[in-house]
Amino acid sequence: MTSELDTVILVKDRPDEGLVKGDVGAVIFVHEGGEAFEVEFTTLASDPLGVLTLAEDEIRPVSARYVPHVRLV
């Protein structure tokens, strides 16, 4: 179950928001019943990229086996 402050990964591109599949965000709010999540995306320098309301099927939890990847925004 996804909780507040969990790190999650975006599972599909969101071009209107400038985000792509694989971008990493932090859950800042869980809507009642886990129906949706407010996820904040930032650069590595903590510059904000946006806060999106996402369904559980639009994110996945971070695994210890994942390797981070860097891209320019």
CORFENNOR-V571679 format. One record per helix or strand of 3 or more residues. SS is the DSSP state (h for helix, s for strand). FROM is the first residue (numbers start at 1). TO is the last residue. If there is no record, write none. Layout:
SS;FROM;TO  SS;FROM;TO
//
This chain:
s;7;10  h;15;17  s;24;30  h;32;34  s;37;42  s;48;54  h;56;58  s;59;61
//
